[in-house]
């Protein structure tokens, strides 16, 4: 007897003892989580030499949060801090700031403020899963991965036309909406994700203008096109983020209190990415990424007449601040699985050029070039032992980088 959902069974039927009921044993399947961050080739979570925490799509949806901060805030060994101006920040096992690398599909995010990426500006509504490695990954991802790596893996387009819409509302003044659409034919697939997060501000006590938690509105857009070429996949992705926060003061200029300050914080980030990934021969794989990223943040202070509602920029130059950064990055890996019996290796390169401008940046000496070659291998002499040596050689235009 055979059934797709049950174990096969062979029984002998006898004329004098023919059973009226035959019970089959249900099949059980355990689908292991596949991880890619820091791996020579995609492998199961249990077989990775690194301890990788995976937060899947169902867990992300269950936390009902649109940004990375809400997903990570309750994770073990991860410390999430909050700053009223710079946003939220992350530390892993006590190491944070410049030493934690946050990536989207293997592409590092730019726009650090005070050394940290603002987790409130990282969208997770388009995330299929989030892979977290706690511990040093500098040999593979560079010196800014000393504390660990967080890699957000985007959703793949479905096998058909699929459009979904969801919203999340809270009585404290949060109104979020999200639209996801996917389409796939034989060799081409498209996906589009649009999100808007609105928070009207909140204060536990009644105030005239100022609020403890400032109102903000965010817009996110993610577009992805994938073309299958044999066993290779060529993809283009565009990611956009716009964040606006309004900080209002209580009325000033007694006794009439007809004036007040409005501080506006405006942030933009967009990324263009090309990716070629797949199998080029038996047990041989490539993964090549090219990316351009841009980030800008601007702070403006206005003096507002609360009678006429007219606003004018304040005359103090310290009240108007700006910074912008852009980055060109290319990263490629060539992996040979089972090069020899029980031995695999990966060769890779990473080239990055960063530049920026701002009221606190010397633009005559702001460019940084970083070129690296890295190698990692895996030797498994016995089933219960894996030896995984790796090293990275770096040239940096600003400092003498050591071999890692």
N, C-alpha and C positions, 0 to 999 in steps of 0.2 A: 504494500500500500504506500502511495506517495501523495504528499500534499505540500505545497510551497511553504506553508506555515507550521508544519509539523515534521518531526523526525520520521525517516522511512521505517517501516515495520514489515517484517516477514513472519507470518504465522501459518501453521498447518491446520487446515480445516478438516475436521472429521465428521462423517455423516451422523454418528451417534451423539456428538458433543459440539454441535454448531452454535457458537455464541450469538446471542441476540444483540449485544452491544460490544463494539470494539473501541477502546479508548486509545487515542494517539497522544504522544507526548509533544507539547508545543516546543517549537524551536525558540531559542533565545539568542539574541545577537548583542554584542558589545561593540559599539562603534567608537574607536579611539579618536581623540582629538588630534588633528594634524596641525603642526606648528612649522613656521618657516623662519622666524627671527633667529639669526645667529647660527643657522644650520647649513651644513654642506649640501643637503638636499632636503626637501620636505619630509618630515618624519613624524612619528607619533609622539605625543607629549611624554609618554612613559619612557621612550627610547632616547630622548634628548639628554646630552651630557650636562646641559644646564637645567636648573630648576625653573621651569617656565609656568607662570600662572596664566590661565586662559579665561577670559570673561566672554562668554558666548552671547549671541544675539538675544536669546531669551532672557538672560540675566540683565542685559543692558535695558531691554524693554521693561522688565519688572521694576527697575529702579526709577522709572518715570522721570528721567532727567534728560535735557537736551545737550548738556555739555559734559566734558571729561571730568570736571570737578565732582559732580554728583555721582559718577560711577566709581571713582577711586576713594572717596572720602571715608569709606568704612573698610577698606582693604587692609589686611595685616601688614605691618612693617612699612606702610606708606603714610607719611605725614603731610596733610594738606593744610596749608596756612591761608589766611585771608588778609589782604590789605585794601583799605578803602579806596586808594588811588590806583595802585598797580595791579589789583586783582588777586587771584589765588595763585599759590605756588606749591611746589611738590618737593618732598625729600624722600629718599629711599634708604632705610636703615640709618637715618640721621644725616645722610649725604644729600645735598640739594643744590639748587642754583645751576651753575654752569656744568655741573657734573652729572646731570640727568638728561638723557637724550630722549626727546619725544618726536616720533615719526608718524607719517601717514603713508602707508604702503611702501615703507623703507626710505621715505624722503624726509629729512629732518626739517622741522618747523623753524622759521626764523622769527625774530621780533622779541628777543628777551628784554625785559624791563627789570633792572636791578638784578640781572643774572638769570631770571626765571621766565619760562613761558607761562603766560596767563591761561590757566586751565579753563576759565570761564569763556575763553574765546576759541575753544577747540570743540567742534561739532561731532557728536557721536550718533546722530540719527541715521547716518548712512553707513554705520559700522557693522560689519559681519561678526567681528570678534576683536578683542584687544589682547595682545600678548605682552606679558610683563616679565622681564628678567631682572631679578634683584641681585646685584653684584657686578663686579668689574667686567666690562665688555669692550675695553679700550683697544684691544688688539684688532678687533673686527670693525668697530664703529668710531674709533678715535678717542682722544683724551676727554671729550665732553660726555663719555659714557662710563666714567669711572664708577658712579654710583649705581647705574643700571640703565635699562632701555625700556621704553614703552612704545609699542608699534600698533597703530590702529589699522586694521585690515578692512578695506572698503568692501561693500557688498558686490557680488558678481551679478551681471544681468541674468534674468530668468530665461527659460526656454520658450517664452511666449510673451505676448503683450500683457503687461500687468501694471495697473495704476491703482495706487492706494493713497488715502488721505486720513490723517489723524490729527486730533487736537488734544491739548491738555490744559486745563484751567484750574486755578486755585482761588479761593475766596480772598486771599491776601493781595490779589491784583496781578496774578501771573496768567498770561494768555498766550499759549504756544500753538502753532500750527505747522504741519509738515506734509509735503507732497512728494511721493516717490513714484516714478514711472520707469518701466523697463521694457525693452523690445529686443528680440533676438530672432534672426533667421539663420540660414545655413552657416555662414562664416562671419557674420557681422552682428554686433550687439551694441545697444545703446542703453545708457541709464542716466536719469536726471533726478536730483534730489534738491528741493527747495524748502527752506525753513525760515520761520520768523518767530523770534522769542520776544515777548513784550512783558516787562515788569513795571508796574505803575508806581513803585516805591512804597515804603512802609515805615511807620514810626509807631512805637507802642504808646506814645503820648500825643495829645493833640498839639500841633504846631501850625503856624500860619503858612510858612513856606518850606523850611528845612525839614528833611526826613533822615532818620537813622540809616535806612537803606535807600540809596538813590535810585530813581527811575532809570531804566535803560531799555533800549530796543536793539535787537540783533537781527541781521540777515545772513543766511548761509546759502551758498549754491555750489553743487557738485555735479559736474558733467563728465561722463566717461564713454569712450568709444573703443571697442576691442575688435580687432580683425584676426581671425585664425588663419595661419599659413602653415599647413601641414601640422607638425607638432610644436610649432612656435606660435606665440601670441604677441601681436604688436598692438599697443594701446596708447591712447592720448587721454589725459585727464586735466580738467580745469577745476580748481577749488577757489572759492571766494568767501571772504568774511568781512562784514561791516558791523562795527560796534559803536553805539552812541550812549553816553552816560551824561546826565544832567544833575549837577550839584548846586542846589539853591540855598542861599544864606537866609537867615532871619532878617527882617527889615532893620535898616540902620538909619543914622542921621536923625537922632532925637531932636525935638520932641514930636515931630510929625511922622517919622518913620516911613517916608515916602520913597526911599531908595533901597535897593538890595543888589547883591552880587549873584550872577549866574556863571558857574564854571562848566564848560562843555569839554568832554573828553571824546575825541573822535579817532577811531582806529580802523584801518583797512589792511587786509592781507589777501594776496592772490598768488596762485601757483600754477604754472604750466609744466606738464610732465609728459615725457615719452618713455615707454618701457618696452623692451624686447625680451621675452622670457620663454624658455622651453627647452626641449630636448633636441640636440644637434646630432647625436649618434648614440649607440648603445651605452648606457650608463654615463653619458656626458651631457651636461646642462649648462646653459648660459643665462645670465640675468643682467641686462644693461639698462641703466637709467640715465636720462638727461633731464635736468630741471632748471627752471628759472623761477625765483620767488621774489616777491616785493612786499614790504611792510612799511606802513607809516602810522605815526601817532601824533596827534595835535591837541594842544590844550589852549583854550581861549577863555579869558575872563571878561565878562560884560558887566557894566553898571546899568541897572534897569530902573527906570522910573515907574513905580508901581501905580501911578495915577494915569499917565499917558501910555504906559506899556512900551515906551521907546527904549531901545538898548543901544549902548555905545561901547566899543572896546576901551578898556582901561588904558591909561597912558604909560603905565609901568611896564617896561620890556620884560621884567621877570615874570609877569602874569601870562605872557604869551610864549608857549614853548612848543617845539616840534622836534621830531626825529624821524628819519626814514632810512631803511636798509634794503639792499637788494643782494641777491646771491645767485651765482651760476654754479651748478653742481653736476658732476657726472660720476657714476659709480658702476663698476662692472665686475662680475665674478664668472669664473669658469670652474665647474665642478666635475670631478671624475670619481664616480662612485665605484667601489670595488676595483680600483686600479690594479691592485694585486690582491691576493686572497687576504681578506680581513683588513684591508687598508684602503682608505679613501682620502682625497685631498681636495682643496679649493684654493685657487689663486684669484686675487682681486686687486683692483686699483680704485682710488677715489681722488678726484680732483675738485677743488672748491675755491671759488673766488668770491670774497665778501667785501662790500663797501657800504658806506653810509654817510649821512650828513645830519646835522642838528645843531641846536643852540649850544650844546656842550661838547661838540665833536670838532676836532681840528681836521678839516676836510683835505688839507694838503698831505696828510699822512694817515689816511683812514683805511686804505685798502689792505686786505690780507689775502695771501695766496697760500693754500695748503695742498700738497701733493703727497699721496701715500700709496705704498704697495703693501699688501698683506697676504699672509699664507696661513692656512689652518689645515690640519690633517687629523685623521681619526684611525687609530689602530685598535683592533679588538682581538687580543690574543686568546681570550676565553670568553665564554658567554657573559660572565658576571664582571668583566673588567674592560673598561674603555679608556684608552690613553689619547688625550686630545691636545697636543701641543700647537701653539700658534704664535705668530709674531707679526709686527707691523713696523715698517721703516717710513719715516716722515721727513718731508722738507717743508718748512714753514718760513714765510718771508719776514716774520717778526721775531722769532726766537729759535734757538737751537733745540729742536725736538729730540727727545731720546728715542732709542729703539725700545718698543714695547714687546 
